[in-house]
Amino acid sequence: MAIARFPSFVIDCPEPAALAAFYATMLDWKSEVSSDWADIRADYGQCISFQRVEDYAPPRWPAQEVPQQMHIDVVVDDFDAAEAAVLELGGVKHEHQPAPASFRVFLDPAGHPFCLCLK
């Protein structure tokens, strides 16, 4: 049985509305924008989100001096059950939890952040 479902990607950027408009137009998806966050959604449920990051530095691809900035959000029905399962798999709950009632931040075994989200 899956622990989570419907992964969405969250991309760091300086202007969420502008980047969302770019991708929404390219993909013909609908957008929802706030001051520091934007979502674009397909009719069939896929979602890409964009979050404002102060002092944003774009990736220097293919070099990794400034790596790519993105993480995965996954939807869960029960925070506590999902958290226990993630910890059992080798994930680590991050000490910084900016909105624990909405999402919980973890690190995968390689140190990449991801979030468990209630939706």
N, CA and C atoms as a LAMMPS dump frame, in Angstrom:
ITEM: TIMESTEP
0
ITEM: NUMBER OF ATOMS
357
ITEM: BOX BOUNDS ff ff ff
-5.0000000000000000e+02 5.0000000000000000e+02
-5.0000000000000000e+02 5.0000000000000000e+02
-5.0000000000000000e+02 5.0000000000000000e+02
ITEM: ATOMS id mol type element x y z
1 1 1 N 0.842 -1.176 0
2 1 2 C 0 0 0
3 1 3 C 0.887 1.238 0
4 2 1 N 0.57 2.202 -0.82
5 2 2 C 1.34 3.443 -0.916
6 2 3 C 1.194 4.268 0.359
7 3 1 N 2.248 4.953 0.74
8 3 2 C 2.219 5.858 1.878
9 3 3 C 1.562 7.177 1.482
10 4 1 N 1.788 7.612 0.244
11 4 2 C 1.308 8.919 -0.231
12 4 3 C 0.85 8.805 -1.676
13 5 1 N 0.306 9.88 -2.209
14 5 2 C -0.162 9.883 -3.595
15 5 3 C -0.019 11.284 -4.188
16 6 1 N -0.195 11.375 -5.474
17 6 2 C -0.227 12.636 -6.213
18 6 3 C 0.969 13.54 -5.935
19 7 1 N 2.169 13.141 -6.294
20 7 2 C 3.282 14.06 -6.069
21 7 3 C 3.128 15.315 -6.915
22 8 1 N 3.494 16.433 -6.335
23 8 2 C 3.574 17.679 -7.088
24 8 3 C 4.989 18.195 -6.916
25 9 1 N 5.428 18.996 -7.84
26 9 2 C 6.767 19.55 -7.788
27 9 3 C 6.674 21.007 -7.398
28 10 1 N 7.582 21.441 -6.529
29 10 2 C 7.635 22.822 -6.08
30 10 3 C 8.976 23.393 -6.526
31 11 1 N 8.918 24.476 -7.278
32 11 2 C 10.122 25.062 -7.851
33 11 3 C 10.368 26.42 -7.214
34 12 1 N 11.561 26.601 -6.668
35 12 2 C 11.952 27.889 -6.107
36 12 3 C 12.184 28.887 -7.234
37 13 1 N 11.834 30.152 -6.988
38 13 2 C 11.99 31.179 -8.012
39 13 3 C 11.854 32.568 -7.384
40 14 1 N 12.225 33.611 -8.111
41 14 2 C 12.082 34.959 -7.57
42 14 3 C 10.671 35.514 -7.716
43 15 1 N 9.935 35.116 -8.749
44 15 2 C 8.595 35.648 -9.03
45 15 3 C 7.635 34.509 -9.384
46 16 1 N 6.932 33.951 -8.396
47 16 2 C 6.056 32.811 -8.664
48 16 3 C 4.999 33.077 -9.732
49 17 1 N 4.385 34.253 -9.72
50 17 2 C 3.324 34.54 -10.699
51 17 3 C 3.863 34.519 -12.125
52 18 1 N 5.035 35.102 -12.332
53 18 2 C 5.61 35.155 -13.674
54 18 3 C 5.994 33.767 -14.171
55 19 1 N 6.625 32.971 -13.307
56 19 2 C 7.027 31.634 -13.736
57 19 3 C 5.809 30.741 -13.949
58 20 1 N 4.795 30.885 -13.087
59 20 2 C 3.556 30.121 -13.266
60 20 3 C 2.887 30.485 -14.587
61 21 1 N 2.867 31.762 -14.921
62 21 2 C 2.258 32.193 -16.189
63 21 3 C 2.981 31.559 -17.372
64 22 1 N 4.307 31.513 -17.303
65 22 2 C 5.091 30.902 -18.373
66 22 3 C 4.692 29.444 -18.574
67 23 1 N 4.723 28.657 -17.5
68 23 2 C 4.421 27.238 -17.615
69 23 3 C 2.94 26.981 -17.877
70 24 1 N 2.063 27.776 -17.289
71 24 2 C 0.624 27.6 -17.534
72 24 3 C 0.306 27.822 -19.003
73 25 1 N 0.928 28.814 -19.589
74 25 2 C 0.707 29.079 -21.016
75 25 3 C 1.298 27.957 -21.858
76 26 1 N 2.507 27.533 -21.531
77 26 2 C 3.164 26.482 -22.302
78 26 3 C 2.37 25.177 -22.262
79 27 1 N 1.817 24.844 -21.082
80 27 2 C 1.117 23.572 -20.905
81 27 3 C -0.393 23.674 -21.061
82 28 1 N -0.91 24.892 -21.19
83 28 2 C -2.348 25.147 -21.241
84 28 3 C -3.029 24.626 -19.966
85 29 1 N -2.444 24.977 -18.811
86 29 2 C -2.979 24.629 -17.506
87 29 3 C -3.53 25.882 -16.842
88 30 1 N -4.381 25.695 -15.867
89 30 2 C -4.955 26.806 -15.101
90 30 3 C -3.991 27.198 -13.985
91 31 1 N -3.989 28.5 -13.631
92 31 2 C -3.095 28.934 -12.563
93 31 3 C -3.864 29.569 -11.414
94 32 1 N -3.307 29.425 -10.218
95 32 2 C -3.798 30.065 -9.002
96 32 3 C -2.583 30.731 -8.379
97 33 1 N -2.681 32.052 -8.111
98 33 2 C -1.508 32.809 -7.692
99 33 3 C -1.791 33.574 -6.405
100 34 1 N -0.823 33.564 -5.484
101 34 2 C -0.828 34.456 -4.327
102 34 3 C 0.503 35.205 -4.344
103 35 1 N 0.781 35.965 -3.328
104 35 2 C 1.98 36.808 -3.364
105 35 3 C 3.286 36.013 -3.372
106 36 1 N 3.341 34.923 -2.632
107 36 2 C 4.582 34.169 -2.523
108 36 3 C 4.504 32.752 -3.066
109 37 1 N 3.392 32.414 -3.705
110 37 2 C 3.159 31.031 -4.138
111 37 3 C 2.247 31.046 -5.357
112 38 1 N 2.449 30.095 -6.247
113 38 2 C 1.547 29.918 -7.385
114 38 3 C 1.473 28.432 -7.714
115 39 1 N 0.287 27.992 -8.128
116 39 2 C 0.08 26.621 -8.585
117 39 3 C -0.426 26.671 -10.012
118 40 1 N 0.006 25.732 -10.822
119 40 2 C -0.643 25.493 -12.109
120 40 3 C -1.121 24.052 -12.091
121 41 1 N -2.324 23.84 -12.648
122 41 2 C -2.941 22.512 -12.587
123 41 3 C -3.505 22.102 -13.941
124 42 1 N -3.299 20.823 -14.222
125 42 2 C -3.912 20.227 -15.406
126 42 3 C -5.338 19.826 -15.058
127 43 1 N -6.164 19.643 -16.069
128 43 2 C -7.539 19.199 -15.845
129 43 3 C -7.585 17.828 -15.178
130 44 1 N -6.545 17.027 -15.348
131 44 2 C -6.517 15.675 -14.807
132 44 3 C -5.789 15.598 -13.464
133 45 1 N -5.477 16.746 -12.815
134 45 2 C -4.973 16.73 -11.455
135 45 3 C -3.499 17.012 -11.244
136 46 1 N -2.67 16.879 -12.272
137 46 2 C -1.251 17.173 -12.089
138 46 3 C -1.074 18.619 -11.644
139 47 1 N -0.036 18.882 -10.852
140 47 2 C 0.207 20.224 -10.321
141 47 3 C 1.699 20.507 -10.283
142 48 1 N 2.056 21.73 -10.638
143 48 2 C 3.401 22.254 -10.41
144 48 3 C 3.211 23.535 -9.614
145 49 1 N 4.005 23.68 -8.546
146 49 2 C 3.917 24.87 -7.704
147 49 3 C 5.219 25.653 -7.781
148 50 1 N 5.11 26.945 -7.507
149 50 2 C 6.254 27.844 -7.565
150 50 3 C 6.264 28.654 -6.279
151 51 1 N 7.407 28.687 -5.579
152 51 2 C 7.474 29.445 -4.331
153 51 3 C 8.549 30.521 -4.414
154 52 1 N 8.215 31.699 -3.862
155 52 2 C 9.155 32.817 -3.852
156 52 3 C 10.287 32.52 -2.867
157 53 1 N 11.51 32.771 -3.328
158 53 2 C 12.695 32.627 -2.505
159 53 3 C 13.458 33.946 -2.584
160 54 1 N 13.653 34.57 -1.428
161 54 2 C 14.435 35.808 -1.391
162 54 3 C 15.877 35.499 -1.782
163 55 1 N 16.5 36.445 -2.445
164 55 2 C 17.895 36.291 -2.881
165 55 3 C 18.092 35.035 -3.73
166 56 1 N 17.097 34.733 -4.551
167 56 2 C 17.138 33.563 -5.429
168 56 3 C 18.388 33.594 -6.309
169 57 1 N 19.042 32.474 -6.423
170 57 2 C 20.17 32.29 -7.339
171 57 3 C 19.795 31.162 -8.287
172 58 1 N 19.729 31.421 -9.583
173 58 2 C 19.334 30.364 -10.514
174 58 3 C 20.368 29.246 -10.568
175 59 1 N 19.911 28.04 -10.907
176 59 2 C 20.85 26.922 -11.033
177 59 3 C 21.923 27.231 -12.072
178 60 1 N 23.088 26.673 -11.893
179 60 2 C 24.189 26.812 -12.852
180 60 3 C 24.361 25.467 -13.551
181 61 1 N 23.362 25.061 -14.297
182 61 2 C 23.362 23.758 -14.948
183 61 3 C 24.254 23.798 -16.175
184 62 1 N 25.028 22.797 -16.445
185 62 2 C 25.047 21.505 -15.786
186 62 3 C 25.964 21.445 -14.57
187 63 1 N 26.719 22.501 -14.297
188 63 2 C 27.553 22.497 -13.098
189 63 3 C 26.651 22.519 -11.865
190 64 1 N 27.206 22.256 -10.716
191 64 2 C 26.397 22.177 -9.499
192 64 3 C 26.835 23.151 -8.407
193 65 1 N 27.554 24.233 -8.778
194 65 2 C 27.901 25.214 -7.751
195 65 3 C 26.636 25.756 -7.095
196 66 1 N 25.619 25.996 -7.902
197 66 2 C 24.289 26.349 -7.403
198 66 3 C 23.359 25.282 -7.976
199 67 1 N 22.972 24.291 -7.164
200 67 2 C 22.18 23.18 -7.689
201 67 3 C 20.75 23.582 -8.011
202 68 1 N 20.06 22.69 -8.659
203 68 2 C 18.665 22.915 -9.012
204 68 3 C 17.822 23.002 -7.753
205 69 1 N 16.84 23.916 -7.733
206 69 2 C 16.014 24.137 -6.548
207 69 3 C 14.595 23.643 -6.794
208 70 1 N 14.316 22.478 -6.283
209 70 2 C 12.975 21.931 -6.39
210 70 3 C 12.847 20.823 -5.374
211 71 1 N 11.613 20.537 -4.964
212 71 2 C 11.372 19.413 -4.071
213 71 3 C 10.007 18.822 -4.383
214 72 1 N 9.742 17.661 -3.844
215 72 2 C 8.479 16.976 -4.108
216 72 3 C 7.563 17.117 -2.899
217 73 1 N 6.295 17.446 -3.158
218 73 2 C 5.233 17.397 -2.163
219 73 3 C 4.365 16.196 -2.484
220 74 1 N 4.025 15.408 -1.474
221 74 2 C 3.115 14.294 -1.671
222 74 3 C 1.935 14.444 -0.714
223 75 1 N 0.764 14.015 -1.157
224 75 2 C -0.472 14.128 -0.387
225 75 3 C -0.649 12.879 0.469
226 76 1 N -0.991 13.082 1.743
227 76 2 C -1.246 11.973 2.655
228 76 3 C -2.588 12.188 3.346
229 77 1 N -3.188 11.094 3.794
230 77 2 C -4.456 11.178 4.523
231 77 3 C -4.245 11.383 6.018
232 78 1 N -3.139 10.883 6.538
233 78 2 C -2.888 10.894 7.977
234 78 3 C -1.416 11.238 8.203
235 79 1 N -1.149 12.444 8.742
236 79 2 C 0.226 12.875 8.979
237 79 3 C 1.015 11.877 9.821
238 80 1 N 0.433 11.462 10.941
239 80 2 C 1.175 10.622 11.878
240 80 3 C 1.524 9.262 11.282
241 81 1 N 0.579 8.638 10.599
242 81 2 C 0.845 7.34 9.98
243 81 3 C 1.88 7.474 8.864
244 82 1 N 1.754 8.522 8.048
245 82 2 C 2.714 8.722 6.959
246 82 3 C 4.099 9.034 7.502
247 83 1 N 4.142 9.862 8.552
248 83 2 C 5.432 10.19 9.161
249 83 3 C 6.125 8.929 9.67
250 84 1 N 5.402 8.085 10.361
251 84 2 C 5.982 6.844 10.878
252 84 3 C 6.517 5.98 9.737
253 85 1 N 5.768 5.892 8.665
254 85 2 C 6.196 5.07 7.533
255 85 3 C 7.434 5.654 6.86
256 86 1 N 7.476 6.972 6.718
257 86 2 C 8.63 7.628 6.099
258 86 3 C 9.877 7.435 6.96
259 87 1 N 9.728 7.587 8.257
260 87 2 C 10.867 7.379 9.157
261 87 3 C 11.367 5.94 9.084
262 88 1 N 10.452 5.002 8.981
263 88 2 C 10.827 3.59 8.868
264 88 3 C 11.593 3.323 7.574
265 89 1 N 11.27 4.07 6.523
266 89 2 C 11.968 3.905 5.239
267 89 3 C 13.355 4.536 5.226
268 90 1 N 13.67 5.329 6.248
269 90 2 C 14.977 5.973 6.301
270 90 3 C 14.936 7.473 6.13
271 91 1 N 13.733 8.055 6.024
272 91 2 C 13.613 9.505 5.977
273 91 3 C 13.879 10.11 7.347
274 92 1 N 14.158 11.404 7.362
275 92 2 C 14.443 12.133 8.597
276 92 3 C 13.548 13.367 8.632
277 93 1 N 12.868 13.578 9.752
278 93 2 C 12.049 14.777 9.899
279 93 3 C 12.98 15.961 10.121
280 94 1 N 12.814 16.998 9.299
281 94 2 C 13.665 18.177 9.411
282 94 3 C 13.298 18.966 10.658
283 95 1 N 14.289 19.594 11.281
284 95 2 C 14.012 20.372 12.5
285 95 3 C 13.177 21.617 12.208
286 96 1 N 13.299 22.184 11.013
287 96 2 C 12.526 23.384 10.663
288 96 3 C 11.19 22.965 10.051
289 97 1 N 10.098 23.309 10.714
290 97 2 C 8.748 22.968 10.262
291 97 3 C 7.935 24.27 10.185
292 98 1 N 7.918 24.939 9.016
293 98 2 C 7.283 26.247 8.925
294 98 3 C 5.759 26.247 9.041
295 99 1 N 5.089 25.174 8.687
296 99 2 C 3.624 25.125 8.751
297 99 3 C 3.169 23.698 9.058
298 100 1 N 3.456 23.191 10.248
299 100 2 C 3.213 21.778 10.549
300 100 3 C 1.746 21.351 10.489
301 101 1 N 0.81 22.276 10.553
302 101 2 C -0.601 21.911 10.422
303 101 3 C -0.975 21.63 8.968
304 102 1 N -0.178 22.156 8.018
305 102 2 C -0.462 21.98 6.595
306 102 3 C 0.476 20.997 5.913
307 103 1 N 1.748 21.052 6.301
308 103 2 C 2.73 20.149 5.704
309 103 3 C 3.866 19.915 6.676
310 104 1 N 4.53 18.772 6.493
311 104 2 C 5.687 18.418 7.308
312 104 3 C 6.871 18.166 6.381
313 105 1 N 8.005 18.711 6.762
314 105 2 C 9.202 18.64 5.935
315 105 3 C 10.1 17.502 6.427
316 106 1 N 10.561 16.708 5.476
317 106 2 C 11.464 15.59 5.743
318 106 3 C 12.639 15.659 4.782
319 107 1 N 13.675 14.921 5.092
320 107 2 C 14.804 14.747 4.191
321 107 3 C 14.842 13.284 3.776
322 108 1 N 15.063 13.046 2.488
323 108 2 C 15.192 11.669 2.035
324 108 3 C 16.562 11.146 2.452
325 109 1 N 16.865 9.874 2.223
326 109 2 C 18.15 9.33 2.664
327 109 3 C 19.372 10.03 2.065
328 110 1 N 19.209 10.741 0.948
329 110 2 C 20.323 11.484 0.352
330 110 3 C 20.343 12.945 0.792
331 111 1 N 19.381 13.355 1.633
332 111 2 C 19.36 14.715 2.142
333 111 3 C 18.471 15.687 1.385
334 112 1 N 17.76 15.218 0.362
335 112 2 C 16.856 16.095 -0.39
336 112 3 C 15.568 16.321 0.412
337 113 1 N 15.106 17.573 0.506
338 113 2 C 13.865 17.821 1.219
339 113 3 C 12.638 17.381 0.415
340 114 1 N 11.617 16.946 1.118
341 114 2 C 10.296 16.692 0.529
342 114 3 C 9.266 16.933 1.615
343 115 1 N 8.013 17.139 1.205
344 115 2 C 6.97 17.464 2.166
345 115 3 C 5.824 16.472 2.081
346 116 1 N 5.302 16.11 3.266
347 116 2 C 4.033 15.394 3.376
348 116 3 C 2.971 16.469 3.57
349 117 1 N 1.926 16.449 2.745
350 117 2 C 0.911 17.503 2.765
351 117 3 C -0.479 16.904 2.979
352 118 1 N -1.283 17.584 3.759
353 118 2 C -2.699 17.234 3.874
354 118 3 C -3.46 18.053 2.862
355 119 1 N -4.309 17.411 2.064
356 119 2 C -5.102 18.171 1.084
357 119 3 C -6.475 17.581 0.987
